[in-house]
Every structure is written in C-alpha cells, then in structure tokens.
Amino acid sequence: MKTLLPARPRISSYNMSPELLKTRAADLPGLTSVTVAELFPDAPQPISAKSPAEIRQAIRDRTLQALKNVKLGKIQPGDSVNILASSHGFTVYGGEAYVEMIRTVRDEVERRCGTDKIHLRAGVGLRFRENDEHIKFFELDKYFAGKAEGITPVDRGVPIKTEIGTLYGVEKAYSSRWFIHAHNNDIRELHYHRQIGRLFKPFAMSYATIETRSAYHQSMGPRAANLLGRMIYESPFVQDKFICSIMLQVSPTGVIGVDANNDLVEQDRYFTHLNLAWYGKIVTLLGRIKGAIVIIDYPGPIPYTTSGGLLFGNFLNASVDEFDLKIPFPPYNRYSDMLVDPGGKLMKERNLLPLNPAIRALIINYCSKGFPCISFAQQLPTLVVDRQADFLRNCEQNYGFMDHALQVEGLRKAVDMARRFTRVENILVFDGAVAGFNVSESLAEEMRRLAPEVSQEVDQFLMPMWLKQRGIQ
C-alpha cells in the first residue's frame, strides 16, 4: 500500500518556509501505510466525499441537522453573539471541516435569530499570532465581515465567580450578550484531561487568561485540571450567556459528523463514552509496539504532531494506559517536562516514569516552534534535519534544544544513522496522515499482528474498566 498523504506545509511565523523542506517522510523508500479501518474493522466510518466541495457540503448539512436539536430562542433580533473557537480545531484533519462548521453556525444564527452581530473569537495558547494566521488563511475575516479575531491569554481579563473561587476569562470571549461554544472531541492532550470533562477544557484554556491557564497547568495537574473548566462553565456568569455547544465529531478514522447540545454536561458524558470506544483500541495498540524510530514531519509543535488521529504526545505515554485512572501521572506531563535533566536524575528523585521506552530515536524533519520541548531531546536520542535545526535554535521556548540534539544533513541520512545506532528497523511517522499511519513495512506487519488481540482485550476488559472508573455503565 502506498503511503498516506501528509499534512501540507504551513506558511507561518512559527514554521520554517516550505521551500526549505527538502523531503517528506512519506516519500522515503521502504515506507508504506496501515489504516485504522484495516486494523480495526469496527472503527467508525468517516464522512466519505470525492472533493473538498463535497466535504464542505456534507459538514454544512450535518451542522444544520445538529442545530435543529438545540434551542436558539434566547437570541433576539439585534443581539450580539460570539462564536468561541479554539486553535486546535483549525488543524484537525486540515481544519476545513471545523471551519465549515463555524461558517454554518454563523449563517444559521443569522437566519433563525435575525441578527448579524455575530463575532468569531478564537482562543490560542502559547503562539499568540497563530489564530490570526488561521483566520486569514481560511478567509474567516471576510466571511464574518471583519468580525473575526484571535484572542490570547494575555488579553484583558474578566473575573468569573465560581464555586471554587474567582477565575478569569478573556474579556473579549464574553463581550457579547450570548455565546456558542464551537469545539471538537479529539482526545488531544490525554495526559492532562484523562478523558474526564474533555469538552470543558477551553473554558480554562482557550477562553481564559494566563492566571487561570497557569492554575490548570501548574496547580491542578493531570486528572484534576478539567475541574476548572467545568466550574467556569457552570458559573452564573457563563450560564447567563451560554446558548449551546457544537462539536465536530472526529475519530482516528477521520471526521464523523457534528453534534450540538444545549447542555454541555450531557454532551461531555456522551462523548466520553464515544472517545473511549473510538480511540481506546488505537491508543492501546500503540502501547504494544516494542521499538520504533519516530519521525516528526508536521506543521505543529513536537508533542502536537499527529498521525492516525493521535498526537505524538499520546505515543510518548503509550507505555502506560492513559485511560486507566489508577495511574496518577503518565510519563509525559507538565510536571515531568519541568523536572527533567539530561541524566534523568530529577525524574528518578520525583518517582516520575521515563518516556515511552519504545521510542528508540526521534528524528525531527519538520515542526513548529513556540512550545517547550527541550526535555524530549534530553531524554531521547534526537536528530534534527537540515534547516529545521536553525529554526529550533531560534525558538524562544526552546533555548538550548540543539545542545542536546544532532543536526543531520538530509532525512535519509538521519534515518540511516538512527537505524545503525538503535538497531531498529521500525519507523513510525507523525505527519498528519488521516485515517492511518505511515510506517515501515516491518512496523505495519507488527501492528496488523497485534490488532486482533488488542481489540479483544479492549472490548472484554479495558472498556468496562474505563467506563466504571468514570461512573458510566
């Protein structure tokens, strides 16, 4: 089978110029692909379309159908409405489906409620210019007639009184009379939310100031962090403005559809069950891989590079069951990222687990800057290809990264070197491939061999445990 199409390079202040990207990993000799549907025939069927226009129409149809199930009657003619979005949505499977969902929400609110005072407010994390780039690329500034903009955690805040004290949202997120929460169910940073309150996360992140985001990252930590998002959502201030949430339904196989609900608590419970079912088998399968060289070749920060609908961050933790709540701290989390030194001494002192030992070497062919990643190079043998090394040297978040990595001329040379010193043939590529993985022939065979046993284990043992831990029968 030929390799799957990688994500296109991105023209961005956070990525090196596309013409400097000499070789894509998918073009390496000896690579093939394995699809999620091939591994797990019971995986959900994604939307099938022959052209981008057909995809857009399918998303529009499903968004309109979903919106029939929610009440918009609170919005009166002339009322102001914010559609709140998050930066990650613009990168899920290329972003086109998420963008079309947002466009459709805007049009349907205007049609049903008689107002054109509809704004898009897109929240972002560390890369403050990123959403403005997305808005321009997808021409949302034109679609919203100049009423679309990115918001950042250092913008002016607004106090929100919650049951656990005062937290702070971004004022522009809540500047309208009403708002609609436009998000997706991708498992994203499973190492943090652990599939508990996943859909509430933007309230403590994308729509929150740096103080609240810091409480999420530093004070609460894995498993507990999404309590903040739920407390903000359930606050009287937010409930007085909240209309509904609308979710782009995604799975490892691709975009599934759209779901809308006036009750985010109910919707989150619904998606918790679906995500455990949709992602549980493929995440568990990654944990069975004994050894692989990982190639990063995607226009995103290193742990947020994707393949088969999963983050590289999910593979960093694949040596443990991240869905199992009895495990308090997976190997990669905010605390381990701060408490590591080149020899791993601090990790041992703090009883933190090492990163997935199946990752024998890390090759960085293409990635974004703007996210702290030095600990990866400290813990994993890391090769950086060509000019990408210069880009990481100049990353404000990764001063000293290349002190722990080796710059190599050419991707093929990097692969040859990695295979020699690891004595491993398996290659796993995180390049944005949709519905599957670009891998070496040897790893494809290993994944196919492991899949039936993993499927049975998840169905019979793991899924019941995961559901019981979350109070879902």
Buried (B, 14 or more C-beta within 10 A) or exposed (E): EEBBBBBEBBEBEBBBEEEBBEBBBBEBEEBBBBBBBBBBEEBBEBBEBEEEEEBBEBBBBBBBEBBEEBEBEBBEEEBBBBBBBBBBBBBBBBBBBBBBBBBBBBBBBBEEBEBBBBBBBBBBBBBBBBBBBBBEBBEBBEBBEEBBBBBBBEBEBBEBEBEEEEBBBBBBBBBBBBBBBBBBBBBBBBBBBBBBBBBBBBBBBBBBBBEBBEBBBEEBBBBBBBBBBBBBBBBEBBEEBBBBBBBBBBBBBBBBBBBBBBEBBEBBBBBBBBBBBBBBBBBBBBBBBEBBBBBBBBBBBBBBBBBBBBBBBBBBBBBBBBBEBEBEBBBBBBBBBEBBEEEBEEBEEEEBBBBBEBBBBBBBBBBBBBBBBBBBBBBBBBBBBBBBBEBBBEBEBBEEBBEBBEBBEEBBEBBEBBBEEBEBBBBBBBBBBBBBBBBBBBBBBBBEEBBEEBBEBBBEEBBEBBBEBBEEE
